[in-house]
Amino acid sequence: MKLFNVTDYGAVADGKTLCTEPIQRAIDLCCEGGRVVIPKGTFRSGALYLKSNMTLYLEAGARLLGSDNTEDFPLRGYSFEGYDQICYASLLNTDGAPYRNITIDGSGTIDANGEKLFAAEMSENKGKRGRAVCIRNTENVTIKNVTIRQSPAWGLHLIYCVNVLIDGVNVHTKYDENGRRYEGIFNGDGIDIDSCTDVKITNSLIASQDDCIAIKSGRDAVGRRVNIPSSNITVENCTFKSGFGVAMGSEMSGGVKDVYVRNCKFHDTHSIASVKVSRGRGSYIKNIHYENCTFENLNPEHGDTEWFRGALYIDGFYGSVKFDPDTAAAIDETTPMIEDIYFKDITLTTKAGNAIYLYGLPEQHFRNIHMENIKAHGRYGMKVKNIDNLQITNVEVTYDEED
């Protein structure tokens, strides 16, 4: 394997010199199957663009630090929050053309400098915030061992990708590794899987400001028109330390199916499972499995609200402050469906919200919800409405307060 050390192209590890051009030059000159190496030290950079058949390798002690100047992150068209929007470029990107065989590896850190960059992007307000890493339209993506931290928005965003492995990655979008909360950042998801197929996330740690892992596929008419589902996704042997667990939706208008979350630990996250839709989305979430998971939330920061219902929830009215679960709307292409959801071998306790919350739509009941070997304790107990074929086996629910 041929190595392309960024210092050979003029990059300086002082944390002050802007190294975008020499790092990009190393990437551009990297031969097929080559490795671009970021050695020990802090390298400050603006937006960088990866290409096919290459590895970006961050050695131990290497830190790729995002610039705090919005001019270093050009405005480009991205899919973000379910729509095609003008966004500031991310620290690491692909430009949207089809790519193959991209690897990010090593024990170094990708630090997007989000506290400063978030404030700058919001103040300038020419586009939506960039991410730390945004890989689009790529087949065969491997991201291993690195730490991704302090994004101005989501930590890692994968869009229209096929065959993805995320292994041994640490993502910190709410707190740094020492527990200090980043100032001012909001909607800081950990990992967003957006209309991707054949994804495995394993042996990773996520401390998120919002959804730890969010599985999406576009919003409303745009998502239904593109019609690329997120499917065949496995999340296993992961640890979650803040945020909202593993979420399906609410942007799911291309569909979400065949997702397996297993052998995971959740500590002071606000939920294990957030399966969420709202009227207008259309499409489906189906064949979702959460198995062999433990959850303890001692943080009362979020109660039972329109954005968060509790430790384990399926919500057909996500984002609705006031809703009537008994009055049906007309059924059409905008009516979402949730079906075939499995929860098995789960122990959970939460200080805030409901232990279990399952609310379907009155016009289209959610169906085939299976719960087996669950021990759940919450501020409130279990609430169920508009669910057809709810199967419960060996489920114990306790609570602190009547609602």
Secondary structure, DSSP 8 states (H G I E B T S, - for coil): --EEEGGGGT--TEEEEE-HHHHHHHHHH--TTEEEEE-SEEEEES-EE--SSEEEEE-TTEEEEE-S-GGGS-EEEEEETTEEEEEE--SEE--SS-EEEEEEESS-EEE--HHHHHHHHHHH-SSB---SEEEESEEEEEEES-EEE--SS-SEEEES-EEEEEES-EEESSB-TTS-B-SS--S--SEEEES-EEEEEES-EEE-SS-SEEEE---HHHHHHH---EEEEEEES-EEEES--EEE-SS-TT-EEEEEEES-EEES-S-SEEEE--TT--SEEEEEEEEEEEEEE---S--SBTTB-EEEEEETTTT-SS--TTS----STT--EEEEEEEEEEEEEESSSEEEEEE--SSS-EEEEEEEEEEEEESEEEEEESEEEEEEEEEEEEESS--
